[in-house]
Amino acid sequence: MVAPIGRDEVDLVRQAVVGRRCPVFVRTADPAVAAALSSHVDAVLTDDADVIELTTPAIADALVALKDGAKAVAATPATLVEAGPGWFQRVAEAATPTCPLPGLREVGRDPRRWPAWWWGLWVGIGMICAGLGAAIITLGPVLLWYDRDFLGLDLHQVHGTNHNLVHFLQHDRVTMAGTMVAIGVLYTGLAIGGIRRGWPWARNAYLTSGCIGFLTLFYFLGFGFVEPLHTAVTVVLVPMFVLATRRPPARPQWTFMAEGPEHHRRRALLGQLLLIITGLGLFSGGLAVSIVGLTHVFVPSDLAFLHTSPENLRAASPHLLPFIAHDRAGFGGALMAAAAAITLLSAWGWRRGEAWVWWSLTLAAIAGFIPPTLVHVQIGYTDFWHLAPVYLGICLTTLAVVLARPYLCARLP
């Protein structure tokens, strides 16, 4: 709703609504303005129009108002602020007839008939398995044959170059592995809880995160190091990802639950805000890590832990810095992909009774925050300012999921 509109604003409104993706209504007291804008917007309301103005975010009130087709319904800005992100979408869902949810056993064995959400589920499982595999390799041999071939060094020679370097490589790769598992958890949740139920926003969140993550494979162009296992995992998962997101869901299959106790809703709204802030912070951190990996490779605390300089490492092997940079930039890309999923799931998926949202975010946080914290402590890299973003993320996420649990995990009486 855009109001009030005078003759001076007509051209501005016409320009603003070009290419719009949502309905636009304007209100005016001038018949000339109404005539000038009637073909450009969805509806023009005059001052004598019968308008129901919603002053509370209660979805039930909105549904009652919408039943009167002869009246226009408008929500005040204060109502939208109090309701939080996605209020219009939640109202539309509550007013939309839904279909029964498909069961997990209804998929069948023929891959040609698998629905999009089933492919999305397999991408999530694949990411979890890839992350666990990366952790096992990191905590075991650390370097595989292609790593040794690229470096021209084996593990003992790397250790001889710098006694902290092997631990440094492990801390980078364990952090990356935890992020991959977190992405897999988020994709699994979005596939089963969102895409399977016909929510377009779930597909869009999945698509946005996946595009960010898979495109970071091309970071290798900056290092000349193509990691075979990373490439193989990508080659397997990308076709599944395309099948999972190639088209929007055909029909809605969601259910609707009333907002419930107001104090639960308000606490959950604060939790939602904290998770969105956390997601945006993680995205900024992932972008910063990617830039560092693609340029300077190290931050000052890294060099303080290693007790060396980039020149000394370059002297040991000309491929050592590109090798480390590859790991760092790759982690930055994965962190941005996870952050996009967290942010969009928190902004768009916040609905009472959707326990899968709570579990997806909680398990992803455990996978994403705990491994890097433990590995930093294990290797003695405990610089406070280096780990401050992790500590802050843990605090914000813990508080958020505690506040949101009664709301997101509510059950029908």
C-alpha positions as CSV (number, residue, x, y, z in Angstrom):
1,M,0.0,0.0,0.0
2,V,1.4,3.4,-1.1
3,A,-0.4,6.4,0.4
4,P,-1.3,9.2,0.1
5,I,-0.6,9.9,-3.6
6,G,-0.9,13.3,-5.1
7,R,-0.4,14.5,-8.7
8,D,3.3,15.2,-8.1
9,E,4.0,11.5,-7.2
10,V,2.3,10.0,-10.3
11,D,5.4,9.7,-12.4
12,L,7.4,8.4,-9.4
13,V,4.9,5.7,-8.7
14,R,4.9,4.6,-12.4
15,Q,8.7,4.3,-12.4
16,A,8.7,2.4,-9.0
17,V,6.2,-0.3,-10.1
18,V,8.0,-1.3,-13.3
19,G,9.1,-4.9,-13.0
20,R,7.5,-5.3,-9.6
21,R,7.2,-8.8,-8.1
22,C,4.4,-8.1,-5.6
23,P,0.9,-6.5,-5.7
24,V,0.9,-2.7,-5.4
25,F,-2.0,-0.7,-4.1
26,V,-2.2,3.1,-3.9
27,R,-4.6,5.4,-2.1
28,T,-5.5,8.9,-3.3
29,A,-8.2,11.5,-2.9
30,D,-7.7,12.9,-6.4
31,P,-9.8,11.2,-9.2
32,A,-7.2,12.4,-11.8
33,V,-4.5,10.5,-9.9
34,A,-6.7,7.4,-9.8
35,A,-7.3,7.5,-13.5
36,A,-3.6,8.1,-14.2
37,L,-2.4,5.1,-12.1
38,S,-5.2,2.6,-12.6
39,S,-3.5,0.8,-15.4
40,H,-0.1,0.7,-13.6
41,V,-0.9,-0.8,-10.2
42,D,-3.1,-3.6,-9.0
43,A,-5.7,-1.4,-7.3
44,V,-6.4,2.3,-6.6
45,L,-8.3,3.1,-3.5
46,T,-10.0,6.4,-3.0
47,D,-10.5,8.0,0.4
48,D,-14.1,6.9,0.5
49,A,-13.1,3.2,-0.1
50,D,-14.0,0.7,2.6
51,V,-10.6,-0.3,4.0
52,I,-9.9,-2.7,6.9
53,E,-6.7,-1.6,8.6
54,L,-4.9,-4.4,10.6
55,T,-3.2,-3.1,13.7
56,T,-2.0,-6.4,15.1
57,P,0.0,-9.2,13.5
58,A,-2.5,-11.9,14.4
59,I,-3.0,-14.1,11.3
60,A,-6.5,-15.1,12.4
61,D,-7.5,-11.4,12.2
62,A,-6.1,-11.1,8.7
63,L,-8.0,-14.2,7.5
64,V,-11.3,-12.8,8.9
65,A,-10.6,-9.5,7.1
66,L,-9.8,-11.2,3.8
67,K,-13.1,-13.1,3.8
68,D,-14.9,-9.8,2.9
69,G,-14.1,-9.5,-0.7
70,A,-15.8,-6.1,-0.9
71,K,-13.2,-4.5,1.4
72,A,-9.5,-3.7,1.0
73,V,-7.2,-4.9,3.7
74,A,-4.1,-2.9,4.7
75,A,-1.5,-3.6,7.4
76,T,0.1,-0.7,9.2
77,P,3.9,-0.4,9.2
78,A,3.9,-1.0,13.0
79,T,2.0,-4.3,12.4
80,L,4.6,-5.5,9.9
81,V,7.5,-4.6,12.2
82,E,5.8,-6.5,15.1
83,A,5.0,-9.5,12.9
84,G,8.6,-10.0,11.6
85,P,9.8,-11.2,8.2
86,G,7.5,-13.2,6.0
87,W,4.1,-12.1,7.5
88,F,2.4,-11.7,4.1
89,Q,3.6,-15.2,3.0
90,R,2.3,-16.8,6.2
91,V,-1.1,-15.1,5.8
92,A,-1.3,-16.3,2.2
93,E,-0.4,-19.9,3.2
94,A,-3.0,-19.9,5.9
95,A,-5.6,-18.8,3.3
96,T,-4.5,-21.3,0.7
97,P,-6.0,-24.9,0.5
98,T,-3.3,-27.5,1.0
99,C,-2.8,-31.1,0.0
100,P,-1.7,-34.1,2.1
101,L,2.0,-34.5,2.6
102,P,3.7,-37.2,0.5
103,G,5.3,-40.0,2.6
104,L,8.9,-41.0,2.4
105,R,7.8,-44.5,1.2
106,E,5.9,-43.1,-1.8
107,V,9.0,-42.2,-3.7
108,G,9.6,-45.5,-5.4
109,R,12.8,-47.1,-6.8
110,D,12.8,-45.6,-10.3
111,P,15.1,-42.5,-10.3
112,R,13.3,-41.1,-13.3
113,R,10.2,-40.6,-11.2
114,W,11.9,-39.2,-8.1
115,P,10.5,-35.9,-7.0
116,A,12.7,-32.8,-6.7
117,W,12.8,-33.0,-2.9
118,W,14.2,-36.5,-3.1
119,W,17.2,-35.3,-5.2
120,G,17.6,-32.4,-2.8
121,L,17.8,-34.9,0.1
122,W,20.5,-36.9,-1.6
123,V,22.5,-33.7,-2.1
124,G,22.3,-33.1,1.6
125,I,23.3,-36.6,2.5
126,G,26.2,-36.4,0.0
127,M,27.4,-33.2,1.6
128,I,27.3,-34.8,5.1
129,C,29.2,-37.8,3.9
130,A,31.8,-35.6,2.1
131,G,32.3,-33.6,5.2
132,L,32.8,-36.6,7.4
133,G,35.1,-38.1,4.8
134,A,37.2,-34.9,4.8
135,A,37.4,-35.0,8.6
136,I,38.6,-38.6,8.6
137,I,41.3,-37.8,6.0
138,T,42.4,-34.7,8.0
139,L,42.6,-36.6,11.3
140,G,44.4,-39.5,9.6
141,P,46.9,-39.1,6.7
142,V,46.2,-35.4,6.3
143,L,47.7,-35.4,2.8
144,L,46.6,-37.7,0.0
145,W,48.7,-38.6,-3.0
146,Y,47.6,-35.7,-5.1
147,D,48.4,-33.3,-2.3
148,R,51.9,-34.7,-2.0
149,D,52.4,-34.6,-5.8
150,F,51.4,-30.9,-5.9
151,L,53.5,-29.9,-3.0
152,G,56.5,-32.0,-3.8
153,L,56.6,-32.8,-0.1
154,D,55.3,-35.6,2.1
155,L,53.9,-35.1,5.6
156,H,57.2,-35.4,7.3
157,Q,58.8,-32.9,5.1
158,V,55.9,-30.5,5.7
159,H,56.4,-30.9,9.4
160,G,60.2,-30.4,8.9
161,T,59.4,-27.1,7.1
162,N,57.5,-25.8,10.1
163,H,56.5,-27.7,13.2
164,N,53.1,-26.1,13.4
165,L,52.3,-26.3,9.8
166,V,50.6,-29.7,9.8
167,H,48.4,-28.7,12.7
168,F,47.6,-25.5,10.8
169,L,46.5,-27.5,7.8
170,Q,44.4,-29.7,10.0
171,H,42.7,-26.8,11.6
172,D,41.7,-25.3,8.2
173,R,40.4,-28.7,6.9
174,V,38.5,-29.7,10.1
175,T,36.8,-26.3,10.0
176,M,35.9,-26.9,6.3
177,A,34.7,-30.4,7.1
178,G,32.4,-29.1,9.8
179,T,31.0,-26.5,7.5
180,M,30.3,-29.1,4.8
181,V,28.3,-31.2,7.3
182,A,26.4,-28.1,8.4
183,I,25.5,-27.4,4.8
184,G,24.4,-31.0,4.4
185,V,22.1,-30.8,7.4
186,L,20.6,-27.5,6.2
187,Y,20.0,-29.0,2.7
188,T,18.4,-32.2,4.2
189,G,16.1,-30.1,6.3
190,L,15.1,-27.8,3.4
191,A,14.5,-30.8,1.1
192,I,12.3,-32.8,3.5
193,G,10.7,-30.0,5.5
194,G,10.4,-27.3,2.8
195,I,10.6,-28.5,-0.8
196,R,8.7,-31.7,-0.2
197,R,5.8,-29.5,1.2
198,G,5.6,-27.2,-1.8
199,W,7.2,-24.0,-0.2
200,P,8.7,-22.0,-3.0
201,W,10.9,-20.1,-0.5
202,A,12.6,-23.4,0.5
203,R,13.5,-24.1,-3.1
204,N,14.8,-20.5,-3.5
205,A,16.9,-20.7,-0.3
206,Y,18.3,-24.1,-1.4
207,L,19.1,-22.7,-4.9
208,T,20.8,-19.6,-3.6
209,S,23.0,-21.4,-1.2
210,G,23.9,-24.2,-3.7
211,C,24.8,-21.7,-6.4
212,I,27.2,-19.9,-4.1
213,G,28.8,-23.2,-2.8
214,F,29.2,-25.0,-6.1
215,L,30.6,-21.9,-7.9
216,T,33.4,-21.7,-5.4
217,L,34.9,-24.7,-7.1
218,F,36.3,-22.3,-9.6
219,Y,38.5,-20.8,-7.0
220,F,41.1,-23.3,-8.2
221,L,41.7,-21.1,-11.2
222,G,43.6,-18.8,-8.8
223,F,45.8,-21.5,-7.5
224,G,46.4,-24.0,-10.3
225,F,45.5,-26.9,-7.9
226,V,42.5,-29.1,-8.9
227,E,41.6,-31.3,-6.0
228,P,40.3,-34.6,-7.5
229,L,38.0,-35.6,-4.6
230,H,36.5,-32.1,-4.4
231,T,35.9,-32.2,-8.1
232,A,34.5,-35.7,-8.1
233,V,32.0,-34.8,-5.3
234,T,31.0,-31.7,-7.2
235,V,30.5,-33.7,-10.5
236,V,28.2,-36.2,-8.6
237,L,26.2,-33.6,-6.7
238,V,25.7,-30.9,-9.2
239,P,23.3,-32.9,-11.5
240,M,21.3,-33.9,-8.4
241,F,21.2,-30.2,-7.3
242,V,19.9,-29.2,-10.7
243,L,17.1,-31.9,-10.5
244,A,16.2,-30.6,-7.0
245,T,15.9,-27.0,-8.0
246,R,15.1,-26.9,-11.7
247,R,11.5,-25.8,-11.3
248,P,9.4,-24.4,-8.4
249,P,7.1,-26.8,-6.5
250,A,3.9,-27.6,-8.3
251,R,1.4,-27.4,-5.5
252,P,1.3,-26.5,-1.8
253,Q,1.4,-29.3,0.8
254,W,1.9,-27.4,4.0
255,T,-0.2,-27.2,7.1
256,F,-1.0,-24.1,9.2
257,M,-0.8,-23.7,13.0
258,A,-2.1,-20.7,14.9
259,E,0.5,-18.4,16.4
260,G,-0.1,-19.6,19.9
261,P,0.9,-17.8,23.2
262,E,2.1,-14.3,22.5
263,H,5.1,-14.5,24.8
264,H,6.3,-17.5,22.8
265,R,5.9,-15.6,19.6
266,R,7.8,-12.6,20.8
267,R,10.7,-14.6,22.2
268,A,10.9,-16.5,18.9
269,L,10.8,-13.2,17.0
270,L,14.0,-12.2,18.9
271,G,15.5,-15.6,18.2
272,Q,14.7,-15.1,14.5
273,L,16.5,-11.7,14.5
274,L,19.5,-13.2,16.3
275,L,19.8,-16.0,13.7
276,I,19.5,-13.6,10.8
277,I,22.2,-11.4,12.3
278,T,24.3,-14.6,12.8
279,G,23.8,-15.7,9.2
280,L,24.7,-12.2,7.8
281,G,27.8,-12.2,10.0
282,L,28.8,-15.6,8.8
283,F,28.4,-14.5,5.2
284,S,30.6,-11.5,5.8
285,G,33.2,-13.7,7.5
286,G,33.1,-16.2,4.6
287,L,33.6,-13.4,2.1
288,A,36.5,-12.0,4.2
289,V,38.1,-15.5,4.4
290,S,37.7,-16.0,0.6
291,I,39.4,-12.6,-0.1
292,V,42.2,-13.4,2.3
293,G,42.7,-16.8,0.7
294,L,42.7,-15.4,-2.8
295,T,45.2,-12.6,-1.8
296,H,47.3,-12.5,1.3
297,V,46.6,-16.1,2.4
298,F,47.3,-15.4,6.1
299,V,46.0,-13.1,8.8
300,P,48.5,-11.8,11.4
301,S,47.4,-14.3,14.0
302,D,48.1,-17.2,11.6
303,L,51.7,-16.1,11.2
304,A,52.1,-15.6,14.9
305,F,50.9,-19.2,15.5
306,L,53.3,-20.5,12.8
307,H,56.2,-18.3,13.9
308,T,57.2,-17.8,10.3
309,S,56.6,-15.6,7.3
310,P,55.1,-16.3,3.8
311,E,58.6,-15.9,2.3
312,N,60.0,-18.7,4.4
313,L,57.1,-21.0,3.5
314,R,57.5,-20.1,-0.2
315,A,61.2,-20.9,0.0
316,A,60.4,-24.4,1.3
317,S,58.1,-25.1,-1.7
318,P,56.8,-22.8,-4.3
319,H,53.4,-24.6,-4.2
320,L,53.0,-24.4,-0.4
321,L,51.2,-21.0,-0.3
322,P,48.8,-21.8,-3.2
323,F,48.0,-25.1,-1.4
324,I,47.1,-23.3,1.8
325,A,45.3,-20.6,0.0
326,H,43.2,-23.2,-1.8
327,D,42.0,-24.6,1.5
328,R,41.3,-21.2,3.0
329,A,39.4,-19.8,0.0
330,G,37.4,-23.0,-0.3
331,F,36.4,-22.7,3.3
332,G,35.3,-19.1,2.7
333,G,33.1,-20.2,-0.1
334,A,31.5,-23.0,1.9
335,L,30.9,-20.7,4.8
336,M,29.1,-18.2,2.5
337,A,26.9,-21.1,1.2
338,A,26.0,-22.2,4.8
339,A,25.4,-18.6,5.8
340,A,23.0,-18.0,2.9
341,A,21.0,-21.1,3.9
342,I,20.9,-20.0,7.5
343,T,19.9,-16.5,6.8
344,L,17.1,-17.4,4.3
345,L,15.8,-20.3,6.3
346,S,15.6,-18.0,9.4
347,A,14.0,-15.2,7.5
348,W,11.5,-17.2,5.4
349,G,10.9,-20.4,7.3
350,W,9.8,-19.1,10.7
351,R,6.4,-20.7,11.5
352,R,5.0,-22.1,14.6
353,G,5.1,-25.9,14.8
354,E,7.8,-26.3,12.1
355,A,10.2,-28.3,14.3
356,W,12.4,-29.2,11.3
357,V,13.5,-25.6,11.1
358,W,14.7,-25.6,14.7
359,W,16.5,-29.0,14.3
360,S,18.1,-28.0,11.0
361,L,19.5,-24.8,12.5
362,T,20.5,-26.4,15.8
363,L,22.3,-29.4,14.2
364,A,23.9,-27.2,11.6
365,A,25.2,-24.9,14.4
366,I,26.7,-27.9,16.3
367,A,28.4,-29.2,13.2
368,G,29.6,-25.7,12.2
369,F,30.8,-24.3,15.5
370,I,32.0,-27.2,17.6
371,P,34.7,-28.8,15.3
372,P,36.6,-25.5,14.7
373,T,36.5,-24.7,18.4
374,L,37.8,-28.1,19.5
375,V,40.5,-28.2,16.8
376,H,41.8,-24.7,17.7
377,V,42.1,-25.8,21.4
378,Q,43.7,-29.1,20.4
379,I,46.5,-27.5,18.4
380,G,47.0,-24.6,20.8
381,Y,45.8,-21.9,18.3
382,T,43.7,-20.0,20.9
383,D,44.2,-16.4,19.9
384,F,41.1,-14.7,21.4
385,W,40.5,-12.2,18.6
386,H,40.9,-14.9,15.9
387,L,38.2,-17.0,17.6
388,A,36.0,-14.1,18.7
389,P,33.6,-14.5,15.8
390,V,33.2,-18.2,16.6
391,Y,32.5,-17.4,20.3
392,L,30.0,-14.7,19.3
393,G,28.3,-17.0,16.8
394,I,28.0,-19.7,19.5
395,C,26.4,-17.3,22.0
396,L,24.0,-15.8,19.5
397,T,22.9,-19.1,18.1
398,T,22.5,-20.8,21.5
399,L,20.3,-17.9,22.7
400,A,18.3,-17.9,19.5
401,V,17.5,-21.6,19.5
402,V,16.6,-21.5,23.2
403,L,14.2,-18.6,22.7
404,A,12.7,-20.1,19.5
405,R,12.2,-23.7,20.7
406,P,8.7,-23.4,22.3
407,Y,7.4,-21.7,19.2
408,L,9.0,-23.7,16.4
409,C,8.6,-27.1,18.2
410,A,5.0,-26.5,19.3
411,R,2.5,-29.3,18.8
412,L,-1.2,-29.3,18.2
413,P,-3.1,-29.8,21.5
